[in-house]
Amino acid sequence: MEKGFERDFYRLFNPRSIAVVGASNQPGKWGFLLPMNIIGGGYRGKLYMVNPGEERVLGFPAYPSLAQVPGPVDLVVVAIPARKVPEVVRQAAEKGVKNVLVVSSNFSEVGGEGAELERRMAEMANGAGITIVGPNTMGLYSSSSRLLCIGAPVRPLPGKVGFVSQSGNLGVQMLTWGRRRGLGFSRFVGCGNSANTDITDYLEYLGRDPETEVILLYVEGVKDGRRFLEVAAGITPRKPVVVLKTGKGEQGKRAVLSHSGALAGPYELFRGAMRQAGILEVETTEEMLDLAMALSSLPVPPGARVAVLTLGGGWGVVATDALEREGLELSELPPELIRELDPHLPVFWSRKNPVDLVGNAHRSSHFVALEALARCREVDLLVAMGVMFGTNYWAEDILSTSVRPFLRMLSRGLGALIRYQLSLGKGVRRSVSKRGERSREGSGGINPLEAWKWSDRAMTRKILSLMKETGKPIIPVAVNESELSVSLRFRRARLFTAMTPERAARVAGHLVRYSRFLRENASGGSGF
Amino acid sequence: MEKGFERDFYRLFNPRSIAVVGASNQPGKWGFLLPMNIIGGGYRGKLYMVNPGEERVLGFPAYPSLAQVPGPVDLVVVAIPARKVPEVVRQAAEKGVKNVLVVSSNFSEVGGEGAELERRMAEMANGAGITIVGPNTMGLYSSSSRLLCIGAPVRPLPGKVGFVSQSGNLGVQMLTWGRRRGLGFSRFVGCGNSANTDITDYLEYLGRDPETEVILLYVEGVKDGRRFLEVAAGITPRKPVVVLKTGKGEQGKRAVLSHSGALAGPYELFRGAMRQAGILEVETTEEMLDLAMALSSLPVPPGARVAVLTLGGGWGVVATDALEREGLELSELPPELIRELDPHLPVFWSRKNPVDLVGNAHRSSHFVALEALARCREVDLLVAMGVMFGTNYWAEDILSTSVRPFLRMLSRGLGALIRYQLSLGKGVRRSVSKRGERSREGSGGINPLEAWKWSDRAMTRKILSLMKETGKPIIPVAVNESELSVSLRFRRARLFTAMTPERAARVAGHLVRYSRFLRENASGGSGF
């Protein structure tokens, strides 16, 4: 695009010094929030405040203009009214600055004069070899330099996901959701109006950025579709690129126009081309985050055959339907696998994929089934439902299942309560003496001696070691768990958990498509 | 179907006495969990335990057989091996029992002998006018009789949603999710193998059940499609019926067969017919719960025109795309509405639908925009994004945005900290004296005097009163909120909040389709 000069994105994300033009002491203003976040985020380089009306901003000396800032500046951050911004760019050019981030709005997104202003500013920047981030951007984040240069109250987790967003608002929200779910980011940048950049420029940089292992893009429109696809195709054989594309329909296109001013082209063509370039396209924001978590923690499956483990038939059917919608095939289970599982399950178990544990509450049989399926040569990916996780909820449920009858019996009088407790004691003693053995005609009976195996920690360890051993992804589904414990497990153990079987199937579909793409592109070489 | 006798579903859900055959003292067994739940759930009728090997079960006297239970029995619950069940049905027939719930598995779902056993049992039951719930059912729940007859640790919230599920496991999970999100149920029943019932029988009952206002069905297959559709069509003009249908593809059909033994027919035909009958079909379990919550708390919109309120363009585009996918149209905003909003928003606001508040942090302008859009004659439904809710997170975010810079400055020495605090004090004083006024070229500036308006309570009250006044649904989106506060708000104030704009759009699509169905069927009468 408007290149003709070498961009310095390394210094954009790792500036040694920053000047904030329009820095303010007044809460709620962009010029206040940005330096507050830069300071609070732990940025360690030089920080200059520019404000002609103040002697100090947030305790730092304030300079009347950028030109008067004493030292060299790697990044200028601008938060003043639009019409005053070109003068700042001029001063930046004189100072030899290479990156100017413009938070101010009222440029091309309003058309007319604003568009003209933006055009002039871009021209000036091009001439001086300056990359303008924005205008109308929410800012950027960079974990390696602890730079939180974002105009919103947000605290991203540091991590390995690089994220370029054509919406700052949506971008910031994804960082917040990421934090809540345990997903960390290496870089974030809001494109804003892309005065003299294209989303492709950022994508290209993230492709070679060693801090970034997974790339997310929120795309409303690209300036040069062909270049975007070429750059992406150069990255996808090494790093997954996930795209959420909007502005697909007519109303959506109009909404895009009045948001970022981008022109969204014919979507269907673009969609096919993205797939060919190995880009993983998601449909929703929720799916984008799910997939980012999965890609940053799961191995790519060796093939497309999926096994489903479930505690009851219904979830198995729901998962099968959802997997089928994704175009995946369910593994045919070999007879030796069925023989292996047979002694551990009730006589009436499915003997088919989905493997239905039919309510079997022996924890050891859950482990046996997981192991057998993960190791099976007919299985490339495993979706594990039922009570894989959720100790906290189960403990709560089981407690309430025990405490409430106790209270009810108490309310019937002491005699009733004593008789109840005596009966219960007898049952528990029998349970212990039988070690949970049961007639294979029933599925019930918990073995009190395997209680420790019910912990989420034991299951986490089992799944992680099976993934390591087999190189296949295992996606547990948290049908009985809170967001919080799912998130904590991801942060502590890097084990992704889908919130529903349908969301697990979406992720599985993407993993399988990516695996197919990688295999098809393995022979031809990735072009570098 | 196999009718020929009058079912007594009223007594199934409101039994005066229950006998549990196979009642046990041994934790983990069905025969243990079921009476524990019945007792703990607060059931107030007579409870008899039947177990030939025990003198007492859970403190209650145990009878050697059903025949030996002294009083009349409205509901028999059976949890013994399959081959012994027909004898219990025979005794139930002799006792004049009308409802037998069979938890035991190993019937038609395993084919062969099991199927034959089930056929014989059903024949006997038909002859005696007994409805068999199951076999292979997880049980039932009924709020009016405080009957928690479910073989899993679960505590449904009482409420107005009736739920029939062809999977017990999935059903129980939905009850648990419901509890976590604040959604209450009037009835739940797991169909199991439907020995001498069809899901239609339960649907028919819920249709005339005064305790039930919204009906959910998880359907793998129906025995008589025509009757199902007829019964549904008789209900939908009065109560919404939501269906999650699985077994759509080939693999899914096979999974259904080995689960409930049902034969799933050609889906596409069924789908169209369901729509014609006014049934709302959902695609995922998550969507089923979202819609149940929306239908039990929101008014049906008067038309199909949607307005979107957003704090940033990106979310507006995402919502527009998702609404378009649902076939909804975005309202054209009339000029007088634009004039009304103009003074409250920055000069560069969108002046179009989606109404983009462009990061405006004046709380009063959020209220103004909400009011204006809800009252606008071009708007039938409103999706409200941005910071409608989430005080707890905002407080946390803003606190961390303030505390972290404080700590950083402290680490630079006392002098730096003092200078920082002096600057900040000056800014805050200026903010207060300006009362958050700002140049309309900027969007920043928070008015400290409207702090109370930022509470979730103030916004809840505003939205509820606007819905009451206009009769239009308003769907706030919790882009910045936890599951817990969303759930608490639903329980306390019955205000539904969507977790993402895409999920809000799905719900909006269903509401608009249901509204169209109701209008089209208003003139013709609903047939009763």
HADDOCK unambig.tbl for C-alpha pairs under 7 A between the chains (distance, minus, plus):
assign (segid A and resid 25 and name CA) (segid B and resid 423 and name CA) 6.05 0.50 0.50
assign (segid A and resid 25 and name CA) (segid B and resid 424 and name CA) 5.43 0.50 0.50
assign (segid A and resid 25 and name CA) (segid B and resid 427 and name CA) 4.36 0.50 0.50
assign (segid A and resid 26 and name CA) (segid B and resid 427 and name CA) 4.11 0.50 0.50
assign (segid A and resid 26 and name CA) (segid B and resid 428 and name CA) 5.82 0.50 0.50
assign (segid A and resid 26 and name CA) (segid B and resid 431 and name CA) 6.04 0.50 0.50
assign (segid A and resid 27 and name CA) (segid B and resid 427 and name CA) 6.74 0.50 0.50
assign (segid A and resid 27 and name CA) (segid B and resid 428 and name CA) 6.41 0.50 0.50
assign (segid A and resid 27 and name CA) (segid B and resid 445 and name CA) 6.72 0.50 0.50
assign (segid A and resid 28 and name CA) (segid B and resid 444 and name CA) 5.60 0.50 0.50
assign (segid A and resid 28 and name CA) (segid B and resid 445 and name CA) 4.43 0.50 0.50
assign (segid A and resid 28 and name CA) (segid B and resid 446 and name CA) 5.09 0.50 0.50
assign (segid A and resid 29 and name CA) (segid B and resid 444 and name CA) 4.47 0.50 0.50
assign (segid A and resid 29 and name CA) (segid B and resid 445 and name CA) 5.02 0.50 0.50
assign (segid A and resid 30 and name CA) (segid B and resid 444 and name CA) 6.21 0.50 0.50
assign (segid A and resid 36 and name CA) (segid B and resid 401 and name CA) 6.84 0.50 0.50
assign (segid A and resid 36 and name CA) (segid B and resid 405 and name CA) 6.11 0.50 0.50
assign (segid A and resid 37 and name CA) (segid B and resid 401 and name CA) 6.35 0.50 0.50
assign (segid A and resid 39 and name CA) (segid B and resid 405 and name CA) 5.28 0.50 0.50
assign (segid A and resid 39 and name CA) (segid B and resid 408 and name CA) 6.73 0.50 0.50
assign (segid A and resid 40 and name CA) (segid B and resid 401 and name CA) 6.59 0.50 0.50
assign (segid A and resid 40 and name CA) (segid B and resid 404 and name CA) 4.53 0.50 0.50
assign (segid A and resid 40 and name CA) (segid B and resid 405 and name CA) 3.92 0.50 0.50
assign (segid A and resid 40 and name CA) (segid B and resid 408 and name CA) 6.35 0.50 0.50
assign (segid A and resid 56 and name CA) (segid B and resid 423 and name CA) 6.45 0.50 0.50
assign (segid A and resid 57 and name CA) (segid B and resid 423 and name CA) 5.81 0.50 0.50
assign (segid A and resid 58 and name CA) (segid B and resid 420 and name CA) 4.44 0.50 0.50
assign (segid A and resid 58 and name CA) (segid B and resid 423 and name CA) 5.05 0.50 0.50
assign (segid A and resid 58 and name CA) (segid B and resid 424 and name CA) 5.93 0.50 0.50
assign (segid A and resid 59 and name CA) (segid B and resid 416 and name CA) 6.27 0.50 0.50
assign (segid A and resid 59 and name CA) (segid B and resid 419 and name CA) 4.24 0.50 0.50
assign (segid A and resid 59 and name CA) (segid B and resid 420 and name CA) 3.62 0.50 0.50
assign (segid A and resid 59 and name CA) (segid B and resid 423 and name CA) 5.72 0.50 0.50
assign (segid A and resid 81 and name CA) (segid B and resid 441 and name CA) 6.29 0.50 0.50
assign (segid A and resid 81 and name CA) (segid B and resid 442 and name CA) 6.80 0.50 0.50
assign (segid A and resid 106 and name CA) (segid B and resid 348 and name CA) 5.77 0.50 0.50
assign (segid A and resid 110 and name CA) (segid B and resid 348 and name CA) 6.09 0.50 0.50
assign (segid A and resid 153 and name CA) (segid B and resid 397 and name CA) 5.42 0.50 0.50
assign (segid A and resid 153 and name CA) (segid B and resid 398 and name CA) 5.87 0.50 0.50
assign (segid A and resid 153 and name CA) (segid B and resid 401 and name CA) 5.98 0.50 0.50
assign (segid A and resid 154 and name CA) (segid B and resid 397 and name CA) 6.21 0.50 0.50
assign (segid A and resid 167 and name CA) (segid B and resid 313 and name CA) 6.69 0.50 0.50
assign (segid A and resid 167 and name CA) (segid B and resid 314 and name CA) 4.64 0.50 0.50
assign (segid A and resid 169 and name CA) (segid B and resid 312 and name CA) 5.31 0.50 0.50
assign (segid A and resid 169 and name CA) (segid B and resid 314 and name CA) 6.33 0.50 0.50
assign (segid A and resid 170 and name CA) (segid B and resid 314 and name CA) 5.57 0.50 0.50
assign (segid A and resid 170 and name CA) (segid B and resid 315 and name CA) 5.80 0.50 0.50
assign (segid A and resid 173 and name CA) (segid B and resid 479 and name CA) 6.97 0.50 0.50
assign (segid A and resid 246 and name CA) (segid B and resid 317 and name CA) 6.66 0.50 0.50
assign (segid A and resid 246 and name CA) (segid B and resid 318 and name CA) 6.17 0.50 0.50
assign (segid A and resid 246 and name CA) (segid B and resid 321 and name CA) 6.35 0.50 0.50
assign (segid A and resid 247 and name CA) (segid B and resid 317 and name CA) 6.64 0.50 0.50
assign (segid A and resid 247 and name CA) (segid B and resid 321 and name CA) 6.26 0.50 0.50
assign (segid A and resid 248 and name CA) (segid B and resid 321 and name CA) 6.53 0.50 0.50
assign (segid A and resid 249 and name CA) (segid B and resid 321 and name CA) 6.47 0.50 0.50
assign (segid A and resid 249 and name CA) (segid B and resid 324 and name CA) 6.74 0.50 0.50
assign (segid A and resid 251 and name CA) (segid B and resid 320 and name CA) 6.65 0.50 0.50
assign (segid A and resid 252 and name CA) (segid B and resid 317 and name CA) 5.91 0.50 0.50
assign (segid A and resid 252 and name CA) (segid B and resid 320 and name CA) 5.36 0.50 0.50
assign (segid A and resid 252 and name CA) (segid B and resid 321 and name CA) 5.01 0.50 0.50
assign (segid A and resid 255 and name CA) (segid B and resid 317 and name CA) 5.51 0.50 0.50
assign (segid A and resid 256 and name CA) (segid B and resid 317 and name CA) 6.04 0.50 0.50
assign (segid A and resid 258 and name CA) (segid B and resid 350 and name CA) 6.44 0.50 0.50
assign (segid A and resid 259 and name CA) (segid B and resid 313 and name CA) 5.03 0.50 0.50
assign (segid A and resid 284 and name CA) (segid B and resid 502 and name CA) 6.64 0.50 0.50
assign (segid A and resid 312 and name CA) (segid B and resid 169 and name CA) 5.30 0.50 0.50
assign (segid A and resid 313 and name CA) (segid B and resid 167 and name CA) 6.68 0.50 0.50
assign (segid A and resid 313 and name CA) (segid B and resid 259 and name CA) 5.05 0.50 0.50
assign (segid A and resid 314 and name CA) (segid B and resid 167 and name CA) 4.65 0.50 0.50
assign (segid A and resid 314 and name CA) (segid B and resid 169 and name CA) 6.34 0.50 0.50
assign (segid A and resid 314 and name CA) (segid B and resid 170 and name CA) 5.59 0.50 0.50
assign (segid A and resid 315 and name CA) (segid B and resid 170 and name CA) 5.82 0.50 0.50
assign (segid A and resid 317 and name CA) (segid B and resid 246 and name CA) 6.67 0.50 0.50
assign (segid A and resid 317 and name CA) (segid B and resid 247 and name CA) 6.64 0.50 0.50
assign (segid A and resid 317 and name CA) (segid B and resid 252 and name CA) 5.91 0.50 0.50
assign (segid A and resid 317 and name CA) (segid B and resid 255 and name CA) 5.50 0.50 0.50
assign (segid A and resid 317 and name CA) (segid B and resid 256 and name CA) 6.04 0.50 0.50
assign (segid A and resid 318 and name CA) (segid B and resid 246 and name CA) 6.17 0.50 0.50
assign (segid A and resid 320 and name CA) (segid B and resid 251 and name CA) 6.67 0.50 0.50
assign (segid A and resid 320 and name CA) (segid B and resid 252 and name CA) 5.36 0.50 0.50
assign (segid A and resid 321 and name CA) (segid B and resid 246 and name CA) 6.35 0.50 0.50
assign (segid A and resid 321 and name CA) (segid B and resid 247 and name CA) 6.26 0.50 0.50
assign (segid A and resid 321 and name CA) (segid B and resid 248 and name CA) 6.56 0.50 0.50
assign (segid A and resid 321 and name CA) (segid B and resid 249 and name CA) 6.46 0.50 0.50
assign (segid A and resid 321 and name CA) (segid B and resid 252 and name CA) 5.02 0.50 0.50
assign (segid A and resid 324 and name CA) (segid B and resid 249 and name CA) 6.73 0.50 0.50
assign (segid A and resid 348 and name CA) (segid B and resid 106 and name CA) 5.65 0.50 0.50
assign (segid A and resid 348 and name CA) (segid B and resid 110 and name CA) 6.06 0.50 0.50
assign (segid A and resid 350 and name CA) (segid B and resid 258 and name CA) 6.43 0.50 0.50
assign (segid A and resid 397 and name CA) (segid B and resid 153 and name CA) 5.42 0.50 0.50
assign (segid A and resid 397 and name CA) (segid B and resid 154 and name CA) 6.22 0.50 0.50
assign (segid A and resid 398 and name CA) (segid B and resid 153 and name CA) 5.87 0.50 0.50
assign (segid A and resid 401 and name CA) (segid B and resid 36 and name CA) 6.83 0.50 0.50
assign (segid A and resid 401 and name CA) (segid B and resid 37 and name CA) 6.35 0.50 0.50
assign (segid A and resid 401 and name CA) (segid B and resid 40 and name CA) 6.59 0.50 0.50
assign (segid A and resid 401 and name CA) (segid B and resid 153 and name CA) 5.98 0.50 0.50
assign (segid A and resid 404 and name CA) (segid B and resid 40 and name CA) 4.53 0.50 0.50
assign (segid A and resid 405 and name CA) (segid B and resid 36 and name CA) 6.09 0.50 0.50
assign (segid A and resid 405 and name CA) (segid B and resid 39 and name CA) 5.27 0.50 0.50
assign (segid A and resid 405 and name CA) (segid B and resid 40 and name CA) 3.92 0.50 0.50
assign (segid A and resid 408 and name CA) (segid B and resid 39 and name CA) 6.74 0.50 0.50
assign (segid A and resid 408 and name CA) (segid B and resid 40 and name CA) 6.34 0.50 0.50
assign (segid A and resid 416 and name CA) (segid B and resid 59 and name CA) 6.29 0.50 0.50
assign (segid A and resid 419 and name CA) (segid B and resid 59 and name CA) 4.26 0.50 0.50
assign (segid A and resid 420 and name CA) (segid B and resid 58 and name CA) 4.46 0.50 0.50
assign (segid A and resid 420 and name CA) (segid B and resid 59 and name CA) 3.61 0.50 0.50
assign (segid A and resid 423 and name CA) (segid B and resid 25 and name CA) 6.06 0.50 0.50
assign (segid A and resid 423 and name CA) (segid B and resid 56 and name CA) 6.47 0.50 0.50
assign (segid A and resid 423 and name CA) (segid B and resid 57 and name CA) 5.84 0.50 0.50
assign (segid A and resid 423 and name CA) (segid B and resid 58 and name CA) 5.06 0.50 0.50
assign (segid A and resid 423 and name CA) (segid B and resid 59 and name CA) 5.72 0.50 0.50
assign (segid A and resid 424 and name CA) (segid B and resid 25 and name CA) 5.44 0.50 0.50
assign (segid A and resid 424 and name CA) (segid B and resid 58 and name CA) 5.94 0.50 0.50
assign (segid A and resid 427 and name CA) (segid B and resid 25 and name CA) 4.36 0.50 0.50
assign (segid A and resid 427 and name CA) (segid B and resid 26 and name CA) 4.13 0.50 0.50
assign (segid A and resid 427 and name CA) (segid B and resid 27 and name CA) 6.75 0.50 0.50
assign (segid A and resid 428 and name CA) (segid B and resid 26 and name CA) 5.83 0.50 0.50
assign (segid A and resid 428 and name CA) (segid B and resid 27 and name CA) 6.42 0.50 0.50
assign (segid A and resid 431 and name CA) (segid B and resid 26 and name CA) 6.01 0.50 0.50
assign (segid A and resid 441 and name CA) (segid B and resid 81 and name CA) 6.20 0.50 0.50
assign (segid A and resid 442 and name CA) (segid B and resid 81 and name CA) 6.73 0.50 0.50
assign (segid A and resid 444 and name CA) (segid B and resid 28 and name CA) 5.60 0.50 0.50
assign (segid A and resid 444 and name CA) (segid B and resid 29 and name CA) 4.44 0.50 0.50
assign (segid A and resid 444 and name CA) (segid B and resid 30 and name CA) 6.17 0.50 0.50
assign (segid A and resid 445 and name CA) (segid B and resid 27 and name CA) 6.68 0.50 0.50
assign (segid A and resid 445 and name CA) (segid B and resid 28 and name CA) 4.40 0.50 0.50
assign (segid A and resid 445 and name CA) (segid B and resid 29 and name CA) 4.95 0.50 0.50
assign (segid A and resid 446 and name CA) (segid B and resid 27 and name CA) 6.94 0.50 0.50
assign (segid A and resid 446 and name CA) (segid B and resid 28 and name CA) 5.03 0.50 0.50
assign (segid A and resid 479 and name CA) (segid B and resid 173 and name CA) 6.96 0.50 0.50
assign (segid A and resid 502 and name CA) (segid B and resid 284 and name CA) 6.65 0.50 0.50
